[in-house]
Structures are given as C-alpha cells and as structure tokens.
Amino acid sequence: MNAIHQPHQNTQLTTAKLLINGEFVESQTSNWQDIVNPATQEVIGQVPFATREEVNAAIAAAQNAFTSWRQTPIQTRMRIMLKLQDLIRSNAKSIAQVLTAEQGKTLADAEGDIQRGLEVVEHACSIGTLQMGEYIEGVARGIDTYTLQQPLGVCAGITPFNFPAMIPLWMFPMAIVCGNTFVLKPSEQDPLSTMMLVELAIQAGVPAGVLNVVHGGKEVVDMLCTHSDIKAISFVGSTAVGTHVYNLAGQHGKRVQSMMGAKNHVVVMPDANKEQTLNALVGAAFGAAGQRCMALSVAVMVGETKHWVDELVIKTKTLSVNAGHEPNTDVGPVISPRAKARILDLINSGIAQGAEILLDGRDVQVKGYEQGNFVGPTIFNQINTEMRIYKEEIFGPVLAIIHVDTLDEAIALVNANPFGNGVGLFTQSGTTARIFQNSIDIGQVGINIPIPVPVPFFSFTGSRGSKLGDLGPYGKQAVQFYTQTKTITSRWFEDHQEAGSLNTTISLR
C-alpha cells in the first residue's frame, strides 16, 4: 500500500474531493495517500483519508435528504437515471483515460468497465416496473391485501480497485433510484474515475445529500459499518475485508451483501471447439492482468484435452505486455508494487511445490516502463489441489492447469473448492452441458463462456465462499436488497353494511 503522509506541496496534483450534501469539498484531514500510475510509478493525484467529522457529516446529509427523497415521484428518479446514462455514454472515453492512468488496465478494458456499469444504470431506468408491489382483491369478504416496496434509508457502498467504474455503478444508481440515500467509499487506490461518475450523477440531477462520497481506509469502513443511521452495506472486494464488513455490519443490525474472493475454474471437454476454447481461456485468464473476481484461475483439462496445452502456451505468448494506454496492449500492470510482490511470491511457491511452469512472467521487461508493476502471463501445468497456487486467489495473470480423466472428476474437483463465484464448461454436447449445470455447486455458470457475469436484467449470483448475504448486486435482487416489503391488509365498510358479530379468532371472513 502507498504510504500515508502529509499532503504534497505540489498544487498541480489532482485531489479526490469529498461529496457532502451536494458540495465537492477538500478534506481537512492531515492523512493523504498518493494515487500512482501502475505503469510508471508517477504520482497523478492524492486521496484523503476523511476525518470522523467528515464521515459523520456525509451520513448526516444522507439522513436529512432521505425524508424528501423517498417522497420524490418514481418517475422523477427514473428520469435522473435516464440523464445519467446519457452523460456516462457521452463522457466514457475521457473517463476511460483517467481509469487507465490510475488503475493500469488497457483502454479497451477500461471502456468495457464503464460499459458494464452503464448497463446497470440503463436497467435502473426501469425502476417503475422493478419496484412494483403486489395486490390481491378479496382475500376475504371485503378485504384486500397489497405490498409496497419501500426504501430502507441511508445505504453505503465500499468498492474495490479493480473496477472503479463498474462496481460503483452496481451500487449507488440502484440504491438511490429505489428511494434511498447513499454514502459511497471508493477504493483509495484509484478513486479519480469513480469521482468523474459521481460528478455526472450530480449533473444528472441527483439532489444534495442523496449521494455522498467519503474516502479512506479501515477506519472509514468501520464507521460505515457501525453508524446507527446506515441501514444497509454493499461491499465488493477481498475475502478478508468482506468477512470483516459482513460480521461487523451484521452485529450492528445492518443488511449486508458482501461479494468476495474467487477461484474460478473452466472445464474443457474433448469435444469442445479447440480454437474457440483456447482463445477464450487466454482472454479470461490474462485480461485485466488477472485482476478480476471472475478471472479464470484454473483450467481443468478433461481426457485428451491434455494435448491442447502446448497450443494454449503458444497463443498466450502472443499477448503484448505494456502500459494500458499504449496501442495493442493485451496485459497491463497490476495495481501496486505490493500486489506484484504477492503474485511473485505465489508463483515462487508453485515452483517450490513442484508445479511445472510452462510460461514464466516473473521477469517480464517493458521498454520505457521499467518501473511499472508488470507481471507477464504465467502458466503452470500438472498442479494439484494442495498447492498454494490452487488454494489461494492470486489476482494476477497466472493460470494453473489441472488434468482429470472424466467429467465427473471435474465436477467433484470444482465442487470441493470453497469458492463459488463462477465456473465455465466448454463442450459441443447439450447433454454434457445439462449434466454440468445441474450438478455444479457454483453460483454463476458459463456454457462455452469463460466469464459468466450476467447482464443486469439478472443478478450477480456468486455463492458459497465468494459471497456473504442472500441478495446480490444489481438486477431484481438489488431492488430486494435496497427495499423492504410492507404488507397492508385493508377493509372498508359501507355505511349501510351491518357490523356483524364479535369475532375473537384470528381468521378473516
């Protein structure tokens, strides 16, 4: 992690502002962290670690705004989302440039990051349908029952470094369009592109106090988890922090969704289309330098597909490792020197534990960017499930290959892994696909798709060790997460209607 220090005297550096009650303000903290370009180590900005007073002010602003915002007509909220999606589309390229500079991913991947978040905003424009309750007339004589999906109050979101556009857009648009107010804490490693999206939300018409932003580390996270005015917390990030958030917020009576680590497998059957499958494996394993919670970590080669490994290595060698803004880059740097050191340690552990390394990216050199946090694509073969490179989430451009003889062995292997974010199967057989999708105990399944992230009409449904909480981000589950159901049973007597006899039972007649 970058050091916490007093602010630089260089007034040319961009500082990440706080958003409190509709105003972008400079933090009064004395603790700042550099925002560093991962390809060059250039300091491109600074992010404050907000004071307790600033965090409390943001929460208070959200609490005060909730009273009026929850009464705002649903069509008004929907029109703000319509304006927001238009603004994001118009500014996507400039946001992508900032995102690449602070996060390191390629420009194409940065634009994809924004596009997947934009899809959620577009889905939020359908809130008039998504937030409908239910109604039944005549559940008993003269009695009707109906439900309302009402907002919770102040909600908060904590987002990771790997998707500084998409994941914030998973959170605050769905929360506020449902009538809640929101406090967002972006990743302290790359908050500038997130703040550009927040500025667009204010331009789109989000009222003062409805959306607020604070920056910081564990102290700010803990304040959000424990503050009595916050009703729900959405988190995406590492398993360790996600478990802490889930437990701490849960102890304080909050609704929590926590999307965490992963170890995603793809099972390759001998009848799969070889060329399409190998292309998909390379893209899913090494895109975004492996810094995706849905990245392919383990290829499970079934039967004769063991002979495909050499071709997989050949294809991987064609990938270009370079700074994200450079043309034709396939693999950019990882986020920080600390992340690089962790990845290299895990690669070293694989070698020490006897895995066969077919492609070694530890010493990759990128001309002109010698100080960058680069790790080249790395492929291990003949691993086993006791190795660290199998057990731990590497979060880097490392693919581990394991061999089995049958589909049943592959299913058992995947189901034995504690993580449950995503899994893929490559086959030409509908029967095989049906057996696999019914037998596999993973929340998101791709058939001939290596990264099975659903479109926003559905919800992100990672499971088991990758998720804490019942409801996932975006889609219909997000509406459930950000609302509470109120059930109303009513009877209206006509003036001439007889009162009837006294009834001391609980039955309706």
SULHUKA-V293199 format. One record per run of one state. SS is the DSSP state (h for helix, s for strand, l for the rest). FROM is the first residue (numbers start at 1). LEN is the number of residues. If there is no record, write none. Layout:
# SULHUKA-V293199
ss = [SS SS]
from = [FROM FROM]
len = [LEN LEN]
This chain:
# SULHUKA-V293199
ss = [l s l s l s l s l s l s l h l h l h l h l s l s l s l h l s l h l s l h l s l h l s l s l h l s h l s l s l h l s l s l h l s l h l s l s l h l s l s l s l h l s l]
from = [1 4 6 14 17 18 21 23 26 32 37 43 49 52 70 74 104 107 125 127 131 135 141 143 152 154 159 166 178 181 186 192 205 211 214 218 227 230 237 239 252 255 260 264 269 274 291 296 303 318 321 322 331 332 337 353 356 360 378 382 388 392 398 405 407 417 419 421 423 427 430 440 445 448 463 465 467 469 475 482 483 492]
len = [3 2 8 3 1 3 2 3 6 5 6 6 3 18 4 30 3 18 2 4 4 6 2 9 2 5 7 12 3 5 6 13 6 3 4 9 3 7 2 13 3 5 4 5 5 17 5 7 15 3 1 9 1 5 16 3 4 18 4 6 4 6 7 2 10 2 2 2 4 3 10 5 3 15 2 2 2 6 7 1 9 18]
